[in-house]
Amino acid sequence: MESLPMENRNLLLKNNEVIPKPERNGQVLNGETSRDPPDGGIRAYMIIVGSFLTNGLVFGVINSYSVIYTVLQKKLEDENIPNSESRAALVGALTMGTTFLLSPLSGVLTGLLGLRCTAVLGGSIAVLGLLLSSFLVDYVDVLCFTYGVMYGLGASLAYTPSLAILGHYFKRYLGLVNGIVTIGSSIFTVIMPPLMEFMIKNYGLHGLFRLLAVITVGVALCGLLFKPISVVVIEKPPREDGFKALVKTIINVQIWKNKKYRLWALSMPVALFGYFVPYVHIKKFIEINFTNVQDNLPLQCIAVTSGMGRLVFGFLADKKWVNRIMLQQISFYVIGGLTIILPFVKTFPLLIVVSLGMGIFDGAFIALIGPIAIQFCGSAYAAQSIGCMLGLAALPLSMGPPIAGLIFSIYQSYTLPFILAGISPLVGATIMFAIHFQK
């Protein structure tokens, strides 16, 4: 496959300028030069561990929402509340949607507070959201705010820095490191469902939320590790003052002048419209169509092979002959096709096979987000480029599961919801072909 330029570190330089500019708190500073990423060392390996745990703790909880969904849906159904499926799905969809929607805010805060402070703040807000949720489990509408919005905000502020910091410490092995870091969510997604079911069975939802609050303290502690590499100052030109200069320092509009990045960022919301639908509804789908089976097993299979996919595709992303965009397109085509097949599966072993396939290419899509953003915009703008893309994807990502639940409540079947969820990745991947025609 034809490869794309590996990284544009000097996004703001004019064509005749060659002096590299440094990064501090995720921003480029005029008149200074940055050291190359060390690609190793104790400090860099500690960053991997911190980012790994952050991804695992945040998305292990979010991806396992189907366990909470079944409890909330049954509670609403017992109270004879209409559209119980879509209302219960909305709580989890808001969590994922808010995590992505507020990612641009996370990018802005890294310019004001730095990567480390932003991550610690995010972990603290997530803990508070879960703690409040433990006292409000009987009020689903309030959970939309405490679990959906508050936890999503905290997850967003912690997640974006955990990817952006990798570009400060790794360049040659950036793809592999992204794969290792993002495998954290796969491992925790395997662990979380049985743990969450045990807590709900023995201590109820309030006990579960309190345990998750204690575990999420680890996200704030990991954020303390996210210190960008220091820079060597060589000269300082006259300093610009005023509000306009401050805004230019915090928010970089130049990333949108990059045509490849713009096309990529605009195609991702289309592709991600149905992405979260299987995570929310697969357990309910199994309960309706299968008996005497382990209903958490398909979700755990997705998580296991997703981890494998992140390592494999992260490794491939570092190869000069590999086209990262093409790899992400292939992953979307496979995910979309398997999601469409899902409602027609009649045997549980075949459902496991489909889940394993979905997981592998789910890992490919996730592992490539950081390397592609840094490839287009450079490590100095990783937080903002990742954050803006995820922010655009937030609304369709949030709408997918509730719409699927609403369609199910009308037709009492998951055939149409899963088919529609599978079409969106196919369309998004097709739009991404336009990237290859840009110089």
N, C-alpha and C positions, 0 to 999 in steps of 0.2 A: 504493500500500500504506500502511496506517496505521502511523505510526511509534511507536516506544517511547520513553520518556524517554531522552535522550542520555547522561547520566552522573549517577550518584549519588555526588557527591564527599564527602558528609557522612553516611556510612553509620551512624555511631554516635550522631549527634545525636538528641535526643528531638524530638518534633513541634514544640515551642514554642521550640526553640533555632535560631538562625540564624547563629551565629558559625562561620566555617569554620576547620578545623584543619589544620595543616601536615603535611608529609611529610618524614621524614628516614630515610634507609636503607629507604625503602619503608614507614615506619610513621607514624601520626598522633601528634602531640605535643600534649598539653593546654596551653592557655594561649598558643598561638602561632598566627599566621596565615600562610598560604603565598602566594607570588606566583603569578600565573597563568602557565601554560606560555607560553614566548615564541613558539612556532610559527615559529621561524626563528633565524637567526644562525649564526656559524661553529661554535660549540660544539654546537648542535643538529644541524647537518649532519654533524659528526664522529660524533655518536651514531648517525645513520643509517648511515654507512659501517661503523662498528664492529658494529652489530647485523646489517647486511647480510652482512658477512663471517662473523660467528659462525653465522648461520643456514645460510649456504652451506657452510662447512667441516664443520659438524656433520651436517647432513642430506644433503649431497652424498655423504658416506661411507655413512650409514645406508641411504639410498634405493638405493644401487648395490650392495647386498649380494648381489644375484642373481649377480653376477660371481664373488664368493667362494663362494657357495653351490654352484655347479656343480663347482668344484674340490674342495670338501670332500665333496660327495656322491659324486663319483667315487672319491675316496680311500677312503671308507668302504665303498663297493661293492666295490672291488678287494680290500679286506681281509675281504670276506664278512661284514660286520657287519650284522645285521638292522635293518630300519627306517632305512636310511641316509638316506632323504628327510626324515623327521621329525627325525632327530638333527642333520642339517646345517642344517635350517631353524631349529632351536631356537637356534643360536648368534646368528643375525641377529635373531630374534624377541626374544631376551633383551635385545639392544642397544636396540631400540625400546621394549620394555616397561619396562626399567630407566630409560630416559630419562624416561618418563612417570611410572612408579611413584614415583620419588624426587623428583618435582617439588614435593610438599609439603615435603620436607626442604629443598629449595632455597628455598622461601618462608620457612621458619623461619630458615635461615641468613642470609637477607637482613636479618632483624630483629636478628640478633646481630652479623654482620660487615659488613653493608651490601651493596648491589648489586655494587659494584666488586670487593671482596675475594672474594665468592662466585663471580663469573664467572672471576676469575683462578685461584682454587682449582680450579674445574671444568676449565678448560683444561689445567692441570698434571696433574690425575688422568687425563684423557683421553690425554695424551701418554704417560704412564707405562703405561697399559693397552695402547696400541698397541705400545710398545717391547717390553714383556714378551711380547706375542703373537707378535712376530717371532722369538722364540727357542723358541716352543712350537707351531709350526704342525702338527706331527705328532700332537698330542694334542688331539683335538676336544673332549673333555670339559673340559680345562683352558681351552681357548679360550672356553668358555661363561662362565668367570669373568673372564679377562683382557680379552677383546673384548666379551663380552656384558654382564657386570656392571660391570667397571671403566670401560670406555669409556662405557657407558651412564650411569654415575654422573657422570662428568666432563661428558658432554654435557648432562645434566639441570641441573647446577649452573651451566652457562654459558648454556643456552638460555632458561630462565625469566627471568633478569635482562635478557636482550637484548630481550625483549618488554615487561617491566615498566618499563624505563627510558624507553620512548617516551612513556608517560603523563606523565612529568615535564617533557617538553620540547614536547609537541604536544597540542593539544585540537581546534582547528578542523579540522586536516588529519590527524587521528589515523588514520582508516581508510586514506587514501592512503599515509601513511607506513608503516603495517603492510604494505600491499601491496608497497611498494618493498623493505622489509626482507626479507619472506618470499620474494621472488622470488630471493633469493640461493641458496636451496636448489634452485630450478629450474635456474638457470644452472650450478651446480656438479654437478647430477645429469646434465646433458648432457655436461659435461667429464669427469667421473670414470670412467664405464664404459670408454671406450677407453683412458684412461690406466692404469686398473687392469689391463685385459687385457694391455697392453703390458708392464707391470711383471711380471705373473705369467709371461708367455711368456718374458721375457728374464732375470728375476732370481728368479722363484719367489715363493711367498706371503711368505716371510720378507723379501724385498726390498720387496714391496708394503707390508707393515706398517711397515717402517722409513721409507719415504717418507711414508706417511700420518702417522707420528709427527712428522716434521719439519714437514709442512704444518700440523698441528694446533697447533703452537706459536703460530700466528697467533691462535687462539681466546683463549689466555691474554693475548696482547698487546692484543687488542681489548677485553678485559674492563677494562683500565686506563682506558678512556674512560668507563665507566659511572658517572659521578659525579652523584648527584641534585642538583637545584637547591637552593641554600641558602634558608633561611627567615628571616623577620623576626620577632624575638621582641617581643611586646607585654606579656606578663605571665606569671608562673610561679606556679601555685597550689601548695599544699602537696603534697609528693611522697609517693606511696605506696611503702612498703618491703615487703620480704618476697618469698617465692617466688611467691605467688599473683599479685602485681603484675607480677613478671618474666614469668610465663607469659602473662598478659593482654597484655603488651607484645609478646611474640614471636608468639603464636598468637591470631589473631582468630576467635573462634567466632561473632561476630556475622554474618559473611557467610552462615552457614547459616540465619539467621533471615529472610533474603531469599528469599521463595518462588520468585520467578522464577529467581534464581541456582540455587537448590536443584534445581528441575526441570530446568534446563539441564544442570547438572553430573551429574545422575543419568541423563539420557537419552544423553549422549555415550558412555559405555562400551558401551551397546547398539549404537549406530551404528558404533563403531570396531572391533567384533569382527573384521570381515572386511577392514578397511581396508588392512592391510599384506600381505595374501595375494597380490594381483597383483604387488606389488613384488618379493616373494621368488620366486614361482613362474613368472612370465611367460616368463623365458628358457628354463626347462626345458619349458614348454608349447610354445614355438616350436620347440625342437629336436625334439620328438616329432611335431609336426603339419606342419611346413614344412621344405623343403630348399632349399639354395642361396639363403638370404635373410640379411639383416643382423639377427641376433638381438638386437642392442642397440638397434635403431632404435625399436621401440615404447616402450621405457622412456625414450628420449631425447625422443620425441614427447610423452609424458606430461609430462616436465619442461618442455619449451618452452611448451606451452599452459597448463601450470599457472602459469608465470610471468606469462603474459598474463592469466589469470584473476585472479591476485592483484592486479594493477594495476587491472583493470576493476572488480572487486567491492570492492576497497579504496577506490576513488574513489566508488563508489555508496554505500558505508557512511557517508560523510560527509554525505550528503544528508538533510535533515530529514524528507523524505517517505518515506524508505526504512525498511522494517522489517528490521533485521539478522537477527533470528531466522528470518523467512520466507525470506530469501536463503539462510541456512544449511540450512534444510529442503529447499529446492529442490535445492541442491547434493548433499545426501545421496540424494535420490530419483533423481537422474540417475546418480550414481556407482553406486548399487545396481543400477539397471536395466542399465547398461552392463556391470557385472561379471557379471551373470546371462547376458547375451548372449554374452560373451567365448568360452566353450567351444564355441559353435555356429558361430563364424566359420570359414569354410573357405578364404578367400582372404586373402593377405597384405595387399593394399591395403585391404580392408575392416577388417582388424585394425588398420591404421594409423589409419583413420578413428575406430574405437572408442577407440583410445588417445588420440587428439587430444581427443575429447569428455570422456574421463575426466580428462584433465589440466586442462581449463578449470574444471571444477567442483571438482576437488581444490584448485585455487588459491583458489576461492571459500571453501571450508570453512576453509582454513588462515588466509587473510587476515582472517577475521572473528573468530577466537578472541580476540585481544587487545581489539578494540573492544567485543565483547559483554561480556567480563569487566569491563572498565572501566565500561561502561554500567550494569551492575548494582551494582558494588561500589566504584567510584571508583578513581582512579589510585593512591591511597595503599595500597590493598589489592590492586593488580594482581598482584603476585608470588604472594600467597597464594591469590587466587581462581583464577588460571591454574594454579598448582601443584596445588591440591586437585582441580580437574577432571581434569587430566592424570594425577594419581595414581590416581583412580578408574578411568580408562580403561586403565591399564597392564596389568592382568591379562588382560582379554579381548583386548587388542591383542597381547599376547605369545602367547596360546593359539591365535590364529587360524592363523598359518602352520604350526606343528607339527601341528595337527589336520588341516589341509588336506593336508600331506605324508603323514600316517598314512592318511587316506582314499584318497589316490592309490596308496599302496603296496598297499592291499587290492584296489582296483578297476582299477588301472593306467589311470586316466582322470581328467582334471581337470574333467569335467562337474559332478559332485556337489560337489567342493570349491569351485568358483567360484560355483555357484548358492547354496550356503549362505553364502559370503562376501558375496554381493550382497543377501541377504535382511536381514542385520543393519542396514545403513544405512537400509533402508526402514522397519523397525520403529522404529529410533531417531528418525527424522524424524517419524514419526507420533506418538510420545510427546510430542514437543516442541510439539504443538498445545495441550497443557495450559497452556503458558506464556502463551498469548494470552488465557486466561480469568482470569488473575490480575490484580488491581487494582494 
